Each structure stands twice: as structure tokens, then as C-alpha cells.
């Protein structure tokens, strides 16, 4: 699908800021699922960890179809308002309702009924997330063609991503904790969190389509969508293969650690106290909130640092520096002992530096890889590539969830009896929790560093790509 286009104008500060708010919605959805869904399944739904792990994988099989398919279909959408914006408006409210579907525990004792519901809820929620996430991300190549401005746009988006992660991580565990302290149930706490964050999630996508304009592009008649052809187009893009490789490994590590942190804090640091909390300004805060808050606060404030390093060194070297630091922090998690609250919060704050790098830099590489495909093959398939990215992002979460739940199942994790707030796990289960929280995640980050080392696009090479594309577009405009 060849295209001619008018070069996009540079975005104002307020346009970048508003575009970035969309990632608040997407991040709050994924953060809730990454942080609390695993322990929600084991301790609230009371689903066997082994069955729960397969529910996530079954949902991912649907991911293999819906992410690239939504992207390819979105590329071929033709409306007077563009390809992306109408989809954001149409699915803003259903996406918000998807929060509630995910966080309801079916009132049944049957493990198989629970597994069926969890699987369906995962599939529905994931699909609604895809229908928003893909067109939202696919806007980036349309609204900017500049190498450094894309990093700036990604910085705004990641800012709201991390802010949402921070707010979600701090408030959600504490709301659930306080619901139990007040005599309610964890289920009531989870549904309250889902309702609040789901309602907020709809707002940006009801506004962005009216403020962010797509570049006017003249496209040829779209080709039929074929799944095999979609994956062939994705695979032929060498820079995209590398960036999705490092992106996926990074997020498997992040998602794995995030899923294990509640278990690590409750059963190792807190010695089995499910209501372990620390006072902040006189109010009880869940320890999970404090630890994840430390990570996210540092991650948010260090975004300009990684934007600076990217500008000075390039995206790949800056990413490698951030990941090497993260390897040492994750390895140090194995040295944390019970009741060492200050130490684990300090390590978490240090991890925030690398989380920021992992969030900003791979995201800013992706649009460059999309341009490479147009440069080498004369086609623009933003929706397809960003659909594939969404697939790999969700796949990383599913893999992390599967690994976490399988480890808990294999090493004998037991859900605490209903109404019991202090429950000790076996030494084997504690060992698995500790290893999965730290050293195993570090090994995945090392693998990501190796992949990043061979990523082929640097600033100079991309400048050649951009110059060739601009020259090609100029000729096509003159001809047309």
C-alpha cells in the first residue's frame, strides 16, 4: 500500500500533553492486571494456580489473531475523519466497561466454571483494550515524522503511562486493604477500584480525536487482509524484529517482577501478613503501594534524564545503560530479608531509573522501524506493526503470568483460608517467590541487552531513511 502525504506539522506542547493522557487509560488497565490480577485469581477467585496459568495462555491465543488483525483492519478503514480517531470514539465507553468484567469473581465453588469465566473475561477485556490501544499507538507515525520529536511524544505518553502506574499502584492495594479492614471483602475493594479507573479511562479517548489530527494521506485501494501475509510483512522488517525482541524481553521481566511483588512483600518481607501496611501521614498504606510508588515516582522524574541520554548517545546506548543498571538491582532483591522494609523500598526506588529507560526508549524506536518498512518496501502499515507490538506486549504479560503461576503451583503455594490475614507459606514456595522476583527477572533483562546490541538503526542511519522518504514523497506529490 503506497502513499503520498503532506509533511506533518510539529505538535504543540498542549497537543503532545493531551495525546499522552491516552496512555493513562491504557496503563491503568494493564497495571491493575499486571500488579494484582495474579494474586486476585489465587486469593479472591481462589482458582488453582495451575488452571489460572492456562487461562492466561488461552487468552493469548486470541491475541495472536486480534492484535495484528485489528491493526490491519484499522489501516484499511476509510472515513472522512481518518483511520484512527473514529475507532477511539466508538470504543471508549466499552473499554471502560471492560475493567469491571475483569475484576468480578464468579460465586461458584467449581474450579472449571471459574476457569471458564476467567478465560472469557480475559479475552473480552483484552479485545476491548486492543481496539483502543492499536489505533492510539498507530497515530504516532501520522502526527510526527521527526526522529527527536517522536522521542518527545513518547516521553509525554510514557509520562502519563508512569503516572497512571504510580497512582494505580499506590491506591489500588490500599483501597483493597482498607476495604478488608473496614469489614468488607477484597472483592468489593477490587470492583470499586475497577469502577473508578474504568470511568476515568474513557475520558481521554472522547477528547483526543477532536484535538489530534491525522496527516492527510492519499492511499491506494486496500488489499484483502490475510493473516499469513500480515506476519510475512512483520517478519521482513529487520529493525522491527530486534526492537520487538528487546521490547518483549524487557516487559516479560517487568511483568514477572510486578506480578510477584505482592507475594514477595506479603509472604517474605511481611512474614505472611496479608494486611501488612505502613502509616503515611497517619494513614495506613499497603506495603505494595509504598514499594511500587517508589518505583514509579523515580521512573516519572527520570524521564527527562533518558530523553537527554538518548539525544546525546542515541537510543540504543541509552537503553543498554539503563538495563545493565536494572540487572544489578534485580539481583540485589535476593538479599532482602524479612522485615527489611526500608531496604526493599530503597531498591525499588533504584529500579525506577531503569523502568523509566525501559518505558521511554523502546517505544521511541518503534516508529523508526515502521518508517524503515516504508523505506525498503514502499508501504505504510502503521496499524499492522503497532497491532503486532500490542500483541507482543500482551504476550509478554501472559508469559509472565504463566511463569509466575506455574512456579507457585509447582512449589506448593497455598491460598490462605478465608478470613485468615496471617498465613505462612512453605519454604519451597517462599524460595520460588524470591527467585522469580529477582534473579530470574535479571536473566531476562540480560537477554534483552544482547538483542539490543544488534539493533541496526542509529541516528545517522535513520537520517538517511528519513531523507529518502521525504525525497520520495516530494516526487510523488509533484507527479500527483
N, C-alpha and C positions, 0 to 999 in steps of 0.2 A: 504494500500500500504506500505509494509515493505521495508526497505532499508538498505544497508550496505555502509559505506563510509570511506574514508580516512580522518583523522582529518585535518582540515584546518590549513594552516599556518597563523601566525599573519600578519596582514596587515602593510605595511609601512606607514609612515606619509603621503607620497605623494599619495598612493592609497586611504587612507581614505579621503584626501582632494579632490581628483578627484571624488570619489564616492559622496561626499557631494554636489558637484556642480549640480548634477541632481536635487536636491531639489530647486535650484534657479529657474529652469524652471517650476516645478510644483507649487512652491509658487507664482511666478509672475502671473500665470494663476488664481489661487484661490484668491490671494489678490486683483487683479483687480475686480474680480467678487464679492468678499465679500465687498470691500470698496465702489465701485462706481456703481455696476450694479443696485441696488435698485433705486438710485436717477437718473440713466440713463433711467430706464424704466418710471419713473414718469415724469421727467422734459425734456427728449430729445425724447424718443419714444412717450411720452405723452399717455401712456397706463394707464387706470384706475387702481388704486392700488389694488382693489378687484380682477380684472381679472389677474393682474400681479402675485398676490399671488398664484392663482390656476395654472398658467403656471409653476411655480417652483415645485409645488406638482405633476403635471402630469409628469414632467421630472424625478422626484424621483421614480415614479412607474417603469420607465425603469431601474432606478438604482437598484431596487430590484432584477432585473434579471441580468443586465450586470456585476456588480462588482464581486459577488461570481462566476458567470459563467465564466468570463474571468480568474479568479484565478484558478478555477478547470481545465479549458482547458489548461491553461499555465502549471499547474502541470503535465499534461499528454503529453505535447509536447516533441518530441524526435528528436534531431538534433545532429550532431557531434560537434556543438558549444555550446550545453547546452539547457536549457529550457527558460532562461530569455533573454539572450543577443540578439538573433535574432529578438525577438519581439521589443526590444528597437530600433534597427536599422531600422526595417521595418516601424515603425510608428512615427519616429522622425519628419519627414517633415510634414505629415498630421496633427500631433499635433500642429505644429507651425501655420498651416493654420486655425486651429480651433479658434485661437484668433480673427481673422478677422470676422469670421462668427458671433461670439457672439456680436460684437460691431457695427453692421450696423443697422440703423433704417430704416424700410421699408417706402417708400414715399407714404403713404396712410392715409386717414382720418378714415378708418374703424377700430373700436376697435377690432372686431373679427378677421380681417386679421392680425392686429398687434399681437394679442394674439397667432394666429396660427404660425406666423413666430417666435416669441419669444420662443414658446414652442419647435419648431423644432430645432432652433438654440441651445437652451439649451441642448437638447437631443444629438445632433451631437457633440457639444463641450465637453459635459460630457463623451460621449463614447470614444472619442479620448484621453481625459485625463486618463480614466480608463485603456486603452490599454498600456499606458506608466507607469502609477503610480503603478499598481499591480505588474508587473514583476520587476520593480525597487525596490520596498519595499521587495518583496519576495527574493531578493538576500541576505538580511542581515543574515538569519539563515544559508545560504550556505557558506558565506565568513567568519563567525566567530562563534565559539562555546563557547566563554569565556564570563562569566557574566559581568565583568567590561569592557572588550573591546567593548562589544555591547553598553554600555553606551557611551564609547568614540566615536564609529562610529556614534551613534545617535547624539552626540554632534557636530560632523563635519557636519552632514546632517542638523541639526537644525540651525547651524551657517549660512549656505547658505540659509536656509529657511527664517531666520530672516533678513539676509542681503538683500535678494530679496524683502521681505516685506517692509523693510526700504526704499530701492531705489524706489520701485513701489509706496509706499505711499507718498514719498516726491515729486517725479517727475510727476506722473500721474495727480493729481489735478491741479498742477501748469501749466502743458502743456495745459490742457483744459481751465484753467482760462486765460492764455496768448493768446490762440487762439481766445477767445472772445474779449479780449482787443485789439487784432490786427485787428479786423474786420471780423474774420472768424466765424465759427459756432462751437458749442460744438461737433457736430457730427464729424467734421474734426479733432478736437483735440483727440477724443476718437479713431478714426481709426488710427491716427498717433501713438498713444501710443500702440495700438494693434499690428501694423506692426513691431515696434521696438522690443517690448518684445517677440513677436512671433518668430521673426528671431533669437533672442538670445536663445530662449528656445530649439531650435533644436540641438544646438551645443553639449551640454554635452552627449546626447544620441547617437551622432555619434562617440564619443570618448570612453566613459566608456566601451562598450563591448570589446574593444581591450586591456584594461588595467586591468580590474577587472575580475578575473577568477572564475567560479563556481567550487565548490568542486566536484570532480569526484565521482558520486554516481551510484550504480547499483540498478535499480528499477525493481520491478515486472511489468508484463503486466498491463497497467492501466485498471481500472474498468470503465464501462459506466458512463457518467455524468448524475445524476438525481438531479433535483432541491431540491426535498424533502429530499433526502439523504444528500445533501450539508448542509442544515440548521440543520439536525439532528447532523451531525459531529460538526458543530459550537456550537450548544447548549450544547453538552455533556462536553465541556471544561469549567470547573468552573472558573479557573483563567481568561480565556479569556472573560467570561461573565462580570466579575467585571471590568476588565480593559477597556473593550469597553463601559461599563456603565459610568465610571468616565470620560473616553475619550470623549464620546458623549456629556455628560452634560457640560463639560468644553468648548467644541467647540461651542455648541449652544450658551452659554453665550458670548464667544468671538465674534462669527459671528454676534450675535444680536447687541452687542455694536458697532462693526465695521460698520455694516450697518446703524446704527442710528447716528453715529458721524457726517457725513456730514450734516444731517438735524439739529442736535443739534448745531453745530457750526454756520451754516448759519442763521437759523431761531431763535435760542435762544441767543447765545453769540453775533452773528453779527447783531441781530435785523432785519433779513430778507434781508441782503445784499448778493446776490449770488456771488459777486466778492470780498468778504472780503479777504484781504490779509495783510501781514506784510512784510516790507522790510528786506531782509537778504543780507548783503554786497551790499546794494544799489539796489538790485533787488527785485521785488515783488514776494512773495511766498504765495500760498494759505494757509489759516489758517489750513485747513485739513492736509496739508503737514507738517506743524510745529508740530501739535499735534501728528500725527502718527509717525513722525520722532522721537519725544521724546520717545514714547513708544518703538520703535524698537531699537534705539541706546542703551537704558538701557538694553533691552532684550538681545541684542547681547553681550554686555560686561559682563553681569551677567551669561552667560552660564557656565564659569568655577566655579562660586560660587555654582551653583546647582549640578554640577558634583562632587564638593568637599563634599557638604552635603550628596549627595547620597552615596558616598564612606564611609562616617563616620556614617551616621544614617540609611542608607537603602533608597530605592526608595520611598516606601510608606510614611514614616515620612517626608521626604523632600518635597514630593508633598503636603501633608496636610499643612505644614507650609506655603508654597507659596500660597496656595489657601485661607487660613484664612486671610492673608495679603490683598489679592485681594478683598475679601468681604468688608473690611473696605474702600478700595479705591473707589470701585464702589458705595457704599452707600454715600460717600462724594461728588460724582458727583452731587447729588441733591442740594447741597449748592452753586453751581456755579451760578453766576448772570450775566446778560448781560454785555458785555464789559470787563469781568474779564479774559482777555487773558492770563496773566501771571499765574493766579491761575489754569486755566484748563490745561496749559502746564505742570505745576508742578505736578498735579495729574496724568497726562498722563505718566510722567517720572516714578513716583512711581509704576504705573500699569505695567510698563515694567519689573519690577522684577518678578512679578507673571506670566506674559505672557511667560517669559523665562522658568520658572518652568513647566508651563502647556505644553510647547512645547517639552522640553527635556525628562521629567520623564515618562509620559505615553508611549511615543514612545519606551523608553528603556525597558519597562515592556512587550511589545507585543511579542518579540522573546522568552522570557522566558515562556510565556503562550503557544506558539507554541511547544516548547520542552516538556511541560507538556503533551500535547496530544500524542506525540510520546512515552513518558514515560508510560502513562496509557493505550494506545490503540495500540502501535506498528506501528503507521502510521505517515508519514510526509506529511503534507498538507499545506506547507507554502503559496502557491499561493491562496488556498481557504481561509485561515484565513486573509491574507493581502488583498484579494479581499473583504472580509467582512468588514475589517477595512475601506477600501476605501468607501464602501457603507455607513457605519455609519458616516464617516467624511462628505460625501456629504449630507447625510440625515440631519445631524446637520445644515449644511448650508441652506438646503431647509426649515427646520423647522424655523430657524431664519429668513429667508427671508419672509416666510409666516406670522409669528407673526408680523414682522415689518410692512409689507404692510397692513395686516388686521387692525392693530392698527391705521395706518394712515388713512385708509378708514373709519373705524368706527367713528373716532373722527374728520372727516371733513377736512382732508388735501387737499389743492388745489395746483395744479401745477401753477407756476407763468405764466402770459401771455407771449407769445413770444416777445422777445426784452426787457422785463422788468427785471432789475437787482436788484431792491429793492422791496420786496413783503412781507407783514406781514401775518403770519398765525393766525388763531383764537386761543383764549386762550385754548380751548379744545385740538386742535392739538398740541399746544406747551406743554401742560401737558402730553400728551401721549408720545411725543418725549423725554421729560425729564425722565419720569418713565422708559421707555424702555431702555434708555441709561445707567441708573444707578441701581436703586433698584431692578428692575426685573431681571437683569443680576446677581446681588448679590445672589438672591434666588436660581438661577440655580447652582451657584458655591457652595452654602451650600449643595445642594443635591449631588453634585459631591464629596464633602468631606465625606458625610455619606457613599456613596458607597465605597470610597477608604478605609475607616476604616475597612471594612470587606474583603479587598483583601487578599487572603491566601498565596501568595508566598513572602517569605523574602529571605535574602541571604543564611541563613542556609538551608532552605527547598530546594532552588534551587540547592545548592551544592549537596544535596542528589540525586536530579533528574539528574544532570549532571553526577555524578559518576556512577549511574545506567545505563545511556545511554552509557557512554564510555565503561563500562564493557560489555554491550550487544553487542556493535559494535565490540569489540575485539574478542568476541567469534564467531560472525558471520564471521569475516574476517578469522579467523583460520579455520572455517568449509569450507569456500569457497576456 
